[in-house]
């Protein structure tokens, strides 16, 4: 099954709520992810551009997109970003295919 990197930030209101009511949100949302066929493989809190970093596993893009839509529709997160991940084996296969490509840039 494909893996995805998920990054998102909480809204100011969500951060204020968490400051007053600290909780592990991953455990709170895990059932909703699993209901969509998505497994949270690992998670971290972060500071910088994103507040939460997840590595998820999903059957495909539709399930990864569905959970992204469900989470953002809830209104507590912003800047939700999903990045598909490849194994090294998949990356090496992509390199091999690219190496045999007949593509030429304009003027090349």
Residue pairs with C-beta under 8 A, 6 or more apart in sequence:
1 57
1 58
1 59
2 57
2 58
2 59
2 60
2 61
2 64
2 84
2 85
3 41
3 55
3 56
3 57
3 84
3 85
4 55
4 56
4 57
4 58
4 64
4 82
4 83
4 84
4 85
5 53
5 54
5 55
5 82
5 83
5 85
6 52
6 53
6 54
6 55
6 56
6 68
6 80
6 81
6 82
6 83
7 49
7 50
7 52
7 53
7 54
7 79
7 80
7 81
7 83
8 50
8 51
8 52
8 71
8 77
8 78
8 79
8 80
8 81
9 49
9 50
9 51
9 52
9 77
9 78
9 79
10 18
10 51
10 52
10 76
10 77
10 78
11 75
11 76
11 77
11 78
13 76
14 76
14 77
15 51
18 25
25 52
26 40
26 43
26 54
29 71
30 40
32 67
32 70
32 71
33 39
33 40
33 56
33 67
36 58
36 63
36 66
36 67
36 70
37 58
37 59
37 63
38 56
38 57
38 58
38 63
38 64
38 66
38 67
39 56
39 57
39 58
40 54
40 55
40 56
41 54
41 55
41 56
41 57
42 54
42 55
43 52
43 53
43 54
43 55
44 52
44 53
44 54
45 51
45 52
45 53
46 52
46 53
49 79
50 79
50 81
52 77
55 85
56 64
56 67
58 64
58 67
61 84
64 82
64 84
65 82
68 80
68 82
71 77
71 80
72 78
72 80
86 94
